[in-house]
Amino acid sequence: MTDGFTAAAARPEVFSTLATPPQPTFPRPDSSSTHHHRRRSSSSTRARRPLKESKDEDEMASQLETVSAFVEGAPPGELGDVIADIKALTVESPELISQLGPAFEKYNEEQFATVKLPGGSQQVIVSSHNSLGDGRYFDVENSSSFEFDHTTQKASNVQSYVLESANSDLIKSLIKSLAKHAEDHYPNSSYGVYPIENDSKIAILLVANKYSPNNFWNGRWRSLYILSPSSSSSSLVGSIKVDVHYYEDGNVRLLTTKPVSLSVSSNAATSIVREIAVAEKKYQENLNKGFTSLSEGAFKGLRRQLPVTRQKVEWDKIAGYRHGRGIKFTFAEVAKHNTKKDIFLVIHDKVYDTTGFVDEHPGGEEVLLDVAGQDASEAFEDVGHSDEAREILKGIEVGTLKRMPGDPAPKAQPSTTTVQAPATGMGSVALYFILVTGGAAAFVAYKYLQAASDASKQ
C-alpha cells in the first residue's frame, strides 16, 4: 500500500503481565515537571532534617511513584478496580490515595476520559487539548465549559463557553462530519475538535470504548489528529491506539499504536474526515491480518521449539479457541441489553451480542430492536435466514442462556433448512469489531501462557 499501512507494521505487541506489575501505557513525564511529578527536596534541605525523616520521605516518594505507575497503566474501564486494589495494598499508608491527583489527571487526559455533563445527554471528552487549566475543560459542540474531578471522574459547575477562534467555522464543520463518521463506525464513542497552539492548529479526537466484563475483557480505540490548515491544503499528523485487556484468571494486554501522516488536498471538513476514515479502515484491515497471522508469526515466537511436555503445541486448535463461550446469562441479565447501542439476543438458548451489527442488518435496525433483550428464536426462524447469516451468528456469540424456574419455554426449535444468501450479503463489519478481535487475540495469548506456566510446574 502506498500510505505505509502494512500488516507487519500493524501487528500488535502482545505481552503478558502475569506476576508483573502493570506498566504505564505512555512514557512518564519529565521529572522536572511540577504538574505531574512531585519535586523532591534538594540535598541542602534534606541535610538539615533528621535522617529518619529524610528516609521516610524518600520511601513515601518511592511508594507514590510506584502507585502512580499502577494508575497510569490502568486498562480501559478498570480504573476503579485498580484504585480498589491500591487501597487494599496500601492500608498502612492511606494518605497515598489523596496524593494521586496528578496521576489521575494524566491518566484521564491521555485516555480521553469521557463524562456526561449534568443535564446533558451525550458524553464529552476530557483531554489536554481542551483543558482551560485548574481542572476546567470546554466542549465546542455543547458551547460549555465544566469542572472535572479526576478522582471521581464526575463533571460539575457547567458554564456557557463561546469559542473564539479564527478557525471556528472549520472546527464546527469538522465536528459535524466527525459526528457522522463516529455514528457510522463506532458505537459508544465520543469525539471533539479543538483549537490548539495559539489557534494555529486544530486537534481532532475520537475515542470508542467496548466493555465486556462478562467475557473478561475491555477495549478502547483512540484516534488523535493534529490538523495544520493552510490556504489551499492541510496536513494531518497523529496516531491511532488500540488497547485491549483480557483478564480471566490472569492478565494479558494487547496494545497497538499506528502513527499517521496524511496530506489533504482540500480544507473542506468532509474531505479531511474522509481521509481519516480511509486511514482508520486500512489500519483496521491490517490489524485483522495481524491477528489472523498471530499463530504463524509474532505469537508463535513466544514459545520454545518444544515445551516441557516434549509435545508440540497444536497451534491450529489454540487459534480456534473462543472467549466467552462458557459464560452463562440469565433471562434477567440478557434483558438489560435492550438499546441500540447495547443489544443482546437469545436464539436457541445461545446469547448473541448484535450491537455492532445493527446498522448492517438487511432487515433494518427496527427488527433487532423489537427483540432486543429477548428470546428471538421464533422470529429468527420465521424469516428463514441464510447460511451466511448463521455463520455471522457464530462470530458474535457471547455465551449461553441459563434457564431459571419460571422462565418461558423455548419459542422455536432450530431449523434444519437454510436459505441461500443473496448476492449482496450482510455488508462489512463495523470498525468497532476490531476490539472484539483484539479480545479474542488476547485470549489466545493468555491460554498459551497459562498452559506453558502449568507445564513448567510439572
Salt bridges, closest charged atoms under 4 A:
ASP3 OD2 - LYS282 NZ 3.20
ASP56 OD2 - LYS52 NZ 3.20
GLU57 OE1 - ARG49 NH1 2.88
ASP58 OD2 - ARG46 NH2 3.22
GLU65 OE1 - ARG40 NH2 3.53
GLU72 OE1 - ARG28 NH1 2.68
GLU72 OE1 - LYS106 NZ 3.74
GLU78 OE2 - HIS245 ND1 2.83
GLU105 OE2 - HIS35 NE2 2.78
GLU110 OE2 - LYS106 NZ 3.24
GLU147 OE2 - ARG136 NH1 3.76
ASP184 OD2 - LYS180 NZ 2.59
GLU197 OE1 - LYS201 NZ 3.63
ASP243 OD2 - ARG253 NH2 2.59
GLU280 OE1 - HIS181 NE2 2.88
GLU296 OE1 - LYS300 NZ 3.47
GLU314 OE2 - LYS317 NZ 3.39
ASP342 OD1 - HIS337 ND1 2.85
ASP349 OD1 - ARG403 NH2 2.68
ASP353 OD2 - LYS210 NZ 2.92
GLU365 OE1 - LYS340 NZ 3.08
ASP375 OD2 - ARG403 NH2 3.70
GLU381 OE2 - HIS348 NE2 2.70
GLU381 OE1 - ARG390 NH2 3.20
GLU391 OE2 - LYS394 NZ 3.01
GLU397 OE1 - ARG325 NE 3.44
